[in-house]
């Protein structure tokens, strides 16, 4: 799917997405039964949602905290322009604790969400991040508590109206 492409969702798409979110292990046949549509319709809708990039995966959602990574932080990075984003991104991708990275506007170049086992482990992760020559500066904010977890279902509902 192209960035910025206007993807329309209808009520059936939203209901299918909600059903899959509520019961990720449900089969297409059961989806069709609960939605009151033919199995082929449910499968076709699901295939289109996947093809258009609306649904990006069906894997389990892992809680970093539940597997021992209790500290979440957000790190902004200022990079050396001569190294470029690709090389820095490759470095970051090799660090398991870097959950995501986005290029941003403003004083910094990248925003990363990272996790660590403790505050001292966070220092180890940050040291690993900034060890790359292409990163000039890092600024870290530690998250104290998650108020709203990452979510997209409200978007699917608002997109149908």
TIRO-2110 file (N, C-alpha, C; in Angstrom, 1 decimal):
// TIRO-2110
0.8, -1.2, 0.0, N, 1, A
0.0, 0.0, 0.0, CA, 1, A
0.9, 1.2, 0.0, C, 1, A
0.5, 2.2, -0.8, N, 2, A
1.3, 3.5, -0.8, CA, 2, A
1.0, 4.3, 0.3, C, 2, A
2.0, 5.0, 0.9, N, 3, A
1.8, 5.9, 2.0, CA, 3, A
0.9, 7.0, 1.5, C, 3, A
-0.1, 7.3, 2.3, N, 4, A
-1.0, 8.4, 2.0, CA, 4, A
-2.2, 8.0, 1.1, C, 4, A
-2.2, 6.7, 0.7, N, 5, A
-3.3, 6.2, -0.2, CA, 5, A
-4.5, 6.2, 0.7, C, 5, A
-5.6, 6.7, 0.1, N, 6, A
-6.9, 6.7, 0.8, CA, 6, A
-7.6, 5.3, 0.7, C, 6, A
-7.5, 4.6, 1.8, N, 7, A
-8.1, 3.3, 1.8, CA, 7, A
-9.4, 3.4, 2.5, C, 7, A
-10.5, 3.0, 1.9, N, 8, A
-11.8, 3.1, 2.4, CA, 8, A
-12.2, 1.8, 3.1, C, 8, A
-12.8, 1.9, 4.3, N, 9, A
-13.3, 0.8, 5.0, CA, 9, A
-14.8, 0.9, 5.1, C, 9, A
-15.5, -0.2, 5.0, N, 10, A
-16.9, -0.1, 5.3, CA, 10, A
-17.2, -0.8, 6.6, C, 10, A
-18.5, -0.9, 6.9, N, 11, A
-18.9, -1.4, 8.2, CA, 11, A
-18.6, -2.9, 8.3, C, 11, A
-18.7, -3.7, 7.2, N, 12, A
-18.3, -5.1, 7.2, CA, 12, A
-16.8, -5.3, 7.5, C, 12, A
-16.0, -4.4, 6.8, N, 13, A
-14.5, -4.5, 7.1, CA, 13, A
-14.3, -4.2, 8.6, C, 13, A
-14.9, -3.2, 9.1, N, 14, A
-14.7, -2.8, 10.5, CA, 14, A
-15.1, -4.0, 11.4, C, 14, A
-16.2, -4.6, 11.1, N, 15, A
-16.7, -5.7, 12.0, CA, 15, A
-15.8, -6.9, 11.9, C, 15, A
-15.3, -7.2, 10.7, N, 16, A
-14.4, -8.3, 10.5, CA, 16, A
-13.1, -8.0, 11.3, C, 16, A
-12.5, -6.8, 11.2, N, 17, A
-11.3, -6.5, 11.9, CA, 17, A
-11.5, -6.6, 13.4, C, 17, A
-12.7, -6.1, 13.9, N, 18, A
-13.0, -6.2, 15.3, CA, 18, A
-13.1, -7.6, 15.8, C, 18, A
-13.7, -8.4, 15.0, N, 19, A
-13.9, -9.9, 15.3, CA, 19, A
-12.5, -10.5, 15.4, C, 19, A
-11.6, -10.3, 14.4, N, 20, A
-10.3, -10.8, 14.5, CA, 20, A
-9.4, -10.3, 15.6, C, 20, A
-9.7, -9.1, 16.0, N, 21, A
-8.9, -8.5, 17.1, CA, 21, A
-9.4, -9.1, 18.4, C, 21, A
-10.7, -9.3, 18.6, N, 22, A
-11.3, -9.9, 19.8, CA, 22, A
-10.9, -11.4, 19.9, C, 22, A
-10.9, -12.1, 18.8, N, 23, A
-10.6, -13.5, 18.8, CA, 23, A
-9.6, -13.9, 17.7, C, 23, A
-8.3, -13.6, 17.9, N, 24, A
-7.4, -13.8, 16.8, CA, 24, A
-7.3, -15.2, 16.3, C, 24, A
-7.7, -16.2, 17.0, N, 25, A
-7.6, -17.6, 16.5, CA, 25, A
-8.8, -18.1, 15.8, C, 25, A
-9.8, -17.2, 15.6, N, 26, A
-11.0, -17.6, 14.9, CA, 26, A
-10.7, -17.9, 13.5, C, 26, A
-11.5, -18.8, 12.9, N, 27, A
-11.3, -19.2, 11.5, CA, 27, A
-12.2, -18.4, 10.6, C, 27, A
-12.0, -18.4, 9.3, N, 28, A
-12.8, -17.7, 8.4, CA, 28, A
-14.2, -18.1, 8.3, C, 28, A
-14.4, -19.4, 8.5, N, 29, A
-15.7, -20.0, 8.4, CA, 29, A
-16.6, -19.5, 9.6, C, 29, A
-16.0, -19.4, 10.8, N, 30, A
-16.7, -18.9, 12.0, CA, 30, A
-16.9, -17.4, 11.8, C, 30, A
-15.9, -16.7, 11.2, N, 31, A
-16.1, -15.2, 11.0, CA, 31, A
-17.3, -15.0, 10.1, C, 31, A
-17.4, -15.8, 9.0, N, 32, A
-18.5, -15.6, 8.1, CA, 32, A
-19.9, -15.9, 8.8, C, 32, A
-19.9, -16.9, 9.7, N, 33, A
-21.1, -17.3, 10.4, CA, 33, A
-21.5, -16.1, 11.3, C, 33, A
-20.6, -15.6, 12.1, N, 34, A
-20.9, -14.5, 13.0, CA, 34, A
-21.2, -13.2, 12.3, C, 34, A
-20.6, -13.0, 11.2, N, 35, A
-20.9, -11.7, 10.4, CA, 35, A
-22.2, -11.8, 9.6, C, 35, A
-22.6, -13.1, 9.4, N, 36, A
-23.8, -13.3, 8.6, CA, 36, A
-23.6, -13.1, 7.1, C, 36, A
-22.4, -13.5, 6.6, N, 37, A
-22.0, -13.4, 5.2, CA, 37, A
-21.5, -14.8, 4.8, C, 37, A
-21.4, -15.0, 3.4, N, 38, A
-20.9, -16.2, 2.9, CA, 38, A
-19.4, -16.3, 3.2, C, 38, A
-18.9, -17.6, 3.3, N, 39, A
-17.5, -17.8, 3.6, CA, 39, A
-16.6, -17.1, 2.6, C, 39, A
-17.0, -17.2, 1.3, N, 40, A
-16.2, -16.6, 0.3, CA, 40, A
-16.1, -15.1, 0.4, C, 40, A
-17.2, -14.5, 0.9, N, 41, A
-17.2, -13.0, 1.1, CA, 41, A
-16.3, -12.6, 2.2, C, 41, A
-16.3, -13.4, 3.3, N, 42, A
-15.4, -13.1, 4.4, CA, 42, A
-14.0, -13.3, 4.0, C, 42, A
-13.7, -14.4, 3.3, N, 43, A
-12.3, -14.7, 2.8, CA, 43, A
-11.8, -13.6, 1.8, C, 43, A
-12.7, -13.1, 0.9, N, 44, A
-12.4, -12.1, 0.0, CA, 44, A
-12.1, -10.8, 0.7, C, 44, A
-12.9, -10.4, 1.7, N, 45, A
-12.7, -9.2, 2.4, CA, 45, A
-11.4, -9.3, 3.2, C, 45, A
-11.1, -10.4, 3.8, N, 46, A
-9.9, -10.6, 4.6, CA, 46, A
-8.7, -10.5, 3.6, C, 46, A
-8.7, -11.1, 2.5, N, 47, A
-7.6, -11.1, 1.5, CA, 47, A
-7.4, -9.6, 1.0, C, 47, A
-8.5, -8.9, 0.8, N, 48, A
-8.3, -7.5, 0.3, CA, 48, A
-7.7, -6.6, 1.4, C, 48, A
-8.1, -6.8, 2.7, N, 49, A
-7.5, -6.1, 3.8, CA, 49, A
-6.0, -6.4, 4.0, C, 49, A
-5.7, -7.6, 3.7, N, 50, A
-4.2, -8.0, 3.8, CA, 50, A
-3.5, -7.4, 2.6, C, 50, A
-4.0, -7.5, 1.4, N, 51, A
-3.4, -7.0, 0.2, CA, 51, A
-3.2, -5.5, 0.2, C, 51, A
-4.2, -4.8, 0.8, N, 52, A
-4.1, -3.3, 0.8, CA, 52, A
-3.2, -2.9, 2.0, C, 52, A
-2.7, -3.8, 2.8, N, 53, A
-1.9, -3.4, 3.9, CA, 53, A
-2.6, -2.9, 5.1, C, 53, A
-3.9, -3.1, 5.2, N, 54, A
-4.7, -2.6, 6.3, CA, 54, A
-4.4, -3.6, 7.5, C, 54, A
-4.5, -4.9, 7.2, N, 55, A
-4.1, -5.9, 8.2, CA, 55, A
-2.7, -6.3, 7.9, C, 55, A
-1.8, -6.1, 8.9, N, 56, A
-0.3, -6.3, 8.6, CA, 56, A
0.2, -7.6, 9.2, C, 56, A
-0.6, -8.3, 10.0, N, 57, A
-0.1, -9.5, 10.5, CA, 57, A
-1.2, -10.2, 11.4, C, 57, A
-0.9, -11.5, 11.7, N, 58, A
-1.8, -12.3, 12.5, CA, 58, A
-1.0, -13.0, 13.7, C, 58, A
0.2, -12.5, 13.9, N, 59, A
1.0, -13.1, 14.9, CA, 59, A
0.6, -12.7, 16.3, C, 59, A
1.1, -13.3, 17.3, N, 60, A
0.8, -13.0, 18.7, CA, 60, A
1.3, -11.6, 19.0, C, 60, A
0.6, -10.9, 19.9, N, 61, A
1.0, -9.6, 20.4, CA, 61, A
1.8, -9.9, 21.7, C, 61, A
3.1, -9.5, 21.7, N, 62, A
3.9, -9.8, 22.8, CA, 62, A
4.0, -8.6, 23.8, C, 62, A
3.9, -8.9, 25.1, N, 63, A
4.1, -7.8, 26.1, CA, 63, A
5.6, -7.9, 26.5, C, 63, A
6.3, -6.8, 26.2, N, 64, A
7.7, -6.8, 26.7, CA, 64, A
7.9, -6.9, 28.2, C, 64, A
6.9, -6.3, 28.9, N, 65, A
7.0, -6.4, 30.4, CA, 65, A
6.9, -7.8, 30.8, C, 65, A
6.0, -8.6, 30.2, N, 66, A
5.7, -10.0, 30.6, CA, 66, A
6.9, -10.9, 30.4, C, 66, A
7.8, -10.5, 29.5, N, 67, A
9.0, -11.3, 29.2, CA, 67, A
10.3, -10.7, 29.8, C, 67, A
10.1, -9.8, 30.8, N, 68, A
11.2, -9.2, 31.6, CA, 68, A
11.7, -7.9, 31.2, C, 68, A
11.1, -7.2, 30.2, N, 69, A
11.6, -5.9, 29.8, CA, 69, A
10.6, -4.8, 30.3, C, 69, A
10.8, -4.5, 31.6, N, 70, A
9.9, -3.6, 32.3, CA, 70, A
10.0, -2.1, 32.1, C, 70, A
11.1, -1.7, 31.5, N, 71, A
11.4, -0.3, 31.2, CA, 71, A
11.2, 0.0, 29.8, C, 71, A
10.3, 1.0, 29.5, N, 72, A
10.1, 1.5, 28.1, CA, 72, A
10.6, 2.9, 28.1, C, 72, A
11.3, 3.2, 27.0, N, 73, A
11.7, 4.6, 26.9, CA, 73, A
11.6, 5.0, 25.4, C, 73, A
11.6, 6.3, 25.2, N, 74, A
11.6, 6.9, 23.9, CA, 74, A
12.9, 7.7, 23.7, C, 74, A
13.6, 7.4, 22.6, N, 75, A
14.9, 8.0, 22.4, CA, 75, A
14.9, 8.8, 21.1, C, 75, A
15.3, 10.0, 21.2, N, 76, A
15.5, 10.8, 19.9, CA, 76, A
16.9, 10.8, 19.6, C, 76, A
17.2, 10.6, 18.3, N, 77, A
18.6, 10.5, 17.8, CA, 77, A
18.9, 11.6, 16.8, C, 77, A
20.0, 12.2, 17.0, N, 78, A
20.5, 13.2, 16.0, CA, 78, A
21.6, 12.4, 15.2, C, 78, A
21.5, 12.3, 13.9, N, 79, A
22.5, 11.5, 13.2, CA, 79, A
23.4, 12.4, 12.3, C, 79, A
24.5, 11.9, 12.0, N, 80, A
25.4, 12.5, 11.1, CA, 80, A
24.8, 12.4, 9.7, C, 80, A
24.6, 13.5, 9.0, N, 81, A
24.0, 13.4, 7.7, CA, 81, A
24.9, 12.7, 6.6, C, 81, A
26.2, 12.7, 6.8, N, 82, A
27.0, 12.0, 5.8, CA, 82, A
26.8, 10.4, 5.9, C, 82, A
26.4, 9.9, 7.1, N, 83, A
26.1, 8.5, 7.2, CA, 83, A
24.7, 8.1, 6.7, C, 83, A
23.8, 9.0, 6.8, N, 84, A
22.5, 8.8, 6.3, CA, 84, A
21.6, 7.9, 7.2, C, 84, A
20.3, 7.9, 6.9, N, 85, A
19.4, 7.1, 7.7, CA, 85, A
19.5, 5.6, 7.5, C, 85, A
19.8, 5.2, 6.3, N, 86, A
19.8, 3.7, 6.0, CA, 86, A
20.9, 3.0, 6.9, C, 86, A
22.1, 3.6, 7.0, N, 87, A
23.1, 2.9, 7.8, CA, 87, A
22.7, 2.9, 9.3, C, 87, A
22.2, 4.0, 9.7, N, 88, A
21.8, 4.1, 11.1, CA, 88, A
20.7, 3.1, 11.4, C, 88, A
19.7, 3.1, 10.5, N, 89, A
18.6, 2.2, 10.6, CA, 89, A
19.0, 0.7, 10.7, C, 89, A
20.0, 0.3, 9.9, N, 90, A
20.5, -1.0, 9.9, CA, 90, A
21.2, -1.3, 11.3, C, 90, A
21.9, -0.3, 11.8, N, 91, A
22.5, -0.5, 13.1, CA, 91, A
21.4, -0.7, 14.2, C, 91, A
20.4, 0.1, 14.1, N, 92, A
19.3, 0.0, 15.1, CA, 92, A
18.5, -1.3, 15.0, C, 92, A
18.3, -1.8, 13.8, N, 93, A
17.6, -3.0, 13.5, CA, 93, A
18.3, -4.2, 14.1, C, 93, A
19.6, -4.1, 14.3, N, 94, A
20.4, -5.2, 14.9, CA, 94, A
20.3, -5.3, 16.4, C, 94, A
19.6, -4.3, 17.0, N, 95, A
19.5, -4.2, 18.5, CA, 95, A
18.1, -4.7, 18.9, C, 95, A
17.9, -5.9, 19.5, N, 96, A
16.6, -6.4, 19.7, CA, 96, A
15.7, -5.5, 20.6, C, 96, A
16.3, -4.7, 21.5, N, 97, A
15.5, -3.8, 22.3, CA, 97, A
14.9, -2.6, 21.6, C, 97, A
15.3, -2.4, 20.4, N, 98, A
14.7, -1.3, 19.6, CA, 98, A
13.5, -1.8, 19.0, C, 98, A
12.3, -1.4, 19.5, N, 99, A
11.0, -1.9, 19.0, CA, 99, A
10.6, -1.3, 17.7, C, 99, A
10.9, 0.0, 17.6, N, 100, A
10.5, 0.8, 16.4, CA, 100, A
11.3, 2.0, 16.3, C, 100, A
11.4, 2.5, 15.1, N, 101, A
12.2, 3.7, 14.8, CA, 101, A
11.5, 4.5, 13.7, C, 101, A
11.4, 5.8, 13.8, N, 102, A
10.7, 6.6, 12.8, CA, 102, A
11.5, 7.8, 12.5, C, 102, A
11.7, 8.2, 11.3, N, 103, A
12.3, 9.5, 11.0, CA, 103, A
11.3, 10.6, 11.4, C, 103, A
11.8, 11.7, 11.9, N, 104, A
10.9, 12.8, 12.4, CA, 104, A
11.4, 14.1, 11.9, C, 104, A
10.5, 15.1, 12.1, N, 105, A
10.9, 16.5, 11.9, CA, 105, A
11.4, 17.1, 13.2, C, 105, A
12.0, 18.2, 13.1, N, 106, A
12.4, 18.9, 14.3, CA, 106, A
13.9, 18.8, 14.5, C, 106, A
14.3, 19.0, 15.8, N, 107, A
15.7, 19.1, 16.1, CA, 107, A
16.4, 17.7, 16.0, C, 107, A
15.7, 16.7, 16.1, N, 108, A
16.3, 15.3, 16.0, CA, 108, A
15.9, 14.7, 14.7, C, 108, A
16.5, 13.6, 14.4, N, 109, A
16.3, 12.9, 13.1, CA, 109, A
15.4, 11.6, 13.2, C, 109, A
15.6, 10.9, 14.3, N, 110, A
14.9, 9.6, 14.5, CA, 110, A
14.3, 9.6, 15.9, C, 110, A
13.1, 8.9, 16.0, N, 111, A
12.5, 8.7, 17.3, CA, 111, A
12.4, 7.2, 17.4, C, 111, A
12.9, 6.6, 18.5, N, 112, A
12.9, 5.2, 18.7, CA, 112, A
12.1, 4.8, 20.0, C, 112, A
11.4, 3.7, 20.0, N, 113, A
10.8, 3.2, 21.2, CA, 113, A
11.7, 2.0, 21.6, C, 113, A
12.2, 2.0, 22.8, N, 114, A
13.1, 0.9, 23.2, CA, 114, A
12.6, 0.4, 24.5, C, 114, A
13.0, -0.9, 24.8, N, 115, A
12.7, -1.5, 26.1, CA, 115, A
14.0, -2.0, 26.7, C, 115, A
14.0, -2.2, 28.0, N, 116, A
15.1, -2.7, 28.8, CA, 116, A
14.6, -3.4, 30.0, C, 116, A
15.5, -4.3, 30.6, N, 117, A
15.1, -5.0, 31.8, CA, 117, A
15.1, -4.2, 33.0, C, 117, A
15.9, -3.1, 33.1, N, 118, A
16.0, -2.2, 34.2, CA, 118, A
16.6, -0.9, 33.8, C, 118, A
16.7, 0.0, 34.7, N, 119, A
17.3, 1.3, 34.3, CA, 119, A
18.8, 1.1, 34.0, C, 119, A
19.5, 0.3, 34.7, N, 120, A
20.9, 0.0, 34.3, CA, 120, A
21.0, -0.7, 33.0, C, 120, A
20.1, -1.6, 32.7, N, 121, A
20.1, -2.3, 31.4, CA, 121, A
19.7, -1.3, 30.3, C, 121, A
18.9, -0.3, 30.6, N, 122, A
18.6, 0.8, 29.7, CA, 122, A
19.9, 1.5, 29.3, C, 122, A
20.7, 1.8, 30.3, N, 123, A
22.0, 2.4, 30.0, CA, 123, A
22.8, 1.6, 29.0, C, 123, A
22.8, 0.3, 29.2, N, 124, A
23.5, -0.6, 28.2, CA, 124, A
23.0, -0.5, 26.8, C, 124, A
21.6, -0.5, 26.7, N, 125, A
21.0, -0.4, 25.4, CA, 125, A
21.3, 0.9, 24.7, C, 125, A
21.2, 2.0, 25.5, N, 126, A
21.6, 3.4, 25.0, CA, 126, A
23.0, 3.4, 24.5, C, 126, A
23.9, 2.9, 25.3, N, 127, A
25.3, 2.8, 25.0, CA, 127, A
25.5, 2.1, 23.7, C, 127, A
24.8, 1.0, 23.5, N, 128, A
24.9, 0.2, 22.2, CA, 128, A
24.4, 1.0, 21.1, C, 128, A
23.3, 1.7, 21.3, N, 129, A
22.7, 2.6, 20.2, CA, 129, A
23.7, 3.6, 19.8, C, 129, A
24.3, 4.4, 20.7, N, 130, A
25.1, 5.5, 20.4, CA, 130, A
26.6, 5.1, 20.1, C, 130, A
26.9, 3.8, 20.1, N, 131, A
28.2, 3.3, 19.8, CA, 131, A
28.5, 3.5, 18.3, C, 131, A
27.4, 3.7, 17.5, N, 132, A
27.6, 3.8, 16.0, CA, 132, A
28.1, 5.2, 15.7, C, 132, A
29.1, 5.3, 14.9, N, 133, A
29.6, 6.7, 14.5, CA, 133, A
28.6, 7.6, 13.9, C, 133, A
27.6, 7.1, 13.2, N, 134, A
26.6, 7.9, 12.6, CA, 134, A
25.6, 8.6, 13.5, C, 134, A
25.7, 8.2, 14.8, N, 135, A
24.7, 8.8, 15.7, CA, 135, A
25.5, 9.8, 16.5, C, 135, A
25.1, 11.1, 16.4, N, 136, A
25.8, 12.2, 17.1, CA, 136, A
25.3, 12.5, 18.5, C, 136, A
24.0, 12.3, 18.7, N, 137, A
23.5, 12.6, 20.0, CA, 137, A
22.2, 11.8, 20.3, C, 137, A
21.9, 11.5, 21.5, N, 138, A
20.7, 10.8, 21.9, CA, 138, A
20.1, 11.5, 23.1, C, 138, A
18.8, 11.6, 23.1, N, 139, A
18.1, 12.1, 24.3, CA, 139, A
17.0, 11.1, 24.6, C, 139, A
16.9, 10.7, 25.9, N, 140, A
16.1, 9.6, 26.3, CA, 140, A
15.0, 10.1, 27.3, C, 140, A
13.8, 9.6, 27.1, N, 141, A
12.7, 9.9, 28.0, CA, 141, A
12.2, 8.5, 28.5, C, 141, A
12.1, 8.3, 29.8, N, 142, A
11.7, 7.0, 30.3, CA, 142, A
10.2, 7.1, 30.6, C, 142, A
9.4, 6.1, 30.1, N, 143, A
8.0, 6.1, 30.3, CA, 143, A
7.7, 5.5, 31.7, C, 143, A
6.9, 6.2, 32.5, N, 144, A
6.6, 5.8, 33.8, CA, 144, A
5.5, 4.8, 33.9, C, 144, A
4.5, 5.0, 33.1, N, 145, A
3.3, 4.1, 33.0, CA, 145, A
2.6, 4.2, 31.7, C, 145, A
2.1, 3.1, 31.2, N, 146, A
1.3, 3.1, 29.9, CA, 146, A
-0.1, 3.5, 30.2, C, 146, A
-0.5, 4.7, 29.7, N, 147, A
-1.9, 5.1, 29.9, CA, 147, A
-2.9, 4.6, 28.8, C, 147, A
-2.4, 4.6, 27.6, N, 148, A
-3.2, 4.1, 26.5, CA, 148, A
-2.3, 3.2, 25.7, C, 148, A
-2.5, 1.9, 25.7, N, 149, A
-1.6, 1.0, 24.9, CA, 149, A
-1.8, 1.3, 23.4, C, 149, A
-0.8, 0.9, 22.6, N, 150, A
-0.9, 1.0, 21.2, CA, 150, A
-2.2, 0.4, 20.7, C, 150, A
-2.9, 1.1, 19.9, N, 151, A
-4.2, 0.7, 19.5, CA, 151, A
-4.5, 1.2, 18.1, C, 151, A
-5.3, 0.5, 17.3, N, 152, A
-5.7, 0.9, 16.0, CA, 152, A
-7.2, 0.7, 15.8, C, 152, A
-7.8, -0.1, 16.6, N, 153, A
-9.2, -0.4, 16.4, CA, 153, A
-10.1, 0.9, 16.4, C, 153, A
-9.9, 1.9, 17.2, N, 154, A
-10.7, 3.1, 17.1, CA, 154, A
-10.6, 3.7, 15.7, C, 154, A
-9.5, 3.6, 15.1, N, 155, A
-9.3, 4.2, 13.7, CA, 155, A
-10.2, 3.4, 12.7, C, 155, A
-10.3, 2.1, 12.9, N, 156, A
-11.2, 1.4, 11.9, CA, 156, A
-12.6, 1.8, 12.1, C, 156, A
-13.0, 2.1, 13.3, N, 157, A
-14.4, 2.5, 13.5, CA, 157, A
-14.6, 3.9, 12.9, C, 157, A
-13.7, 4.8, 13.2, N, 158, A
-13.8, 6.2, 12.7, CA, 158, A
-13.7, 6.3, 11.2, C, 158, A
-12.9, 5.3, 10.6, N, 159, A
-12.8, 5.3, 9.1, CA, 159, A
-14.0, 4.9, 8.4, C, 159, A
-14.9, 4.3, 9.1, N, 160, A
-16.2, 3.8, 8.4, CA, 160, A
-17.3, 4.9, 8.5, C, 160, A
-17.0, 6.0, 9.1, N, 161, A
-18.0, 7.0, 9.3, CA, 161, A
-17.6, 8.3, 8.5, C, 161, A
END
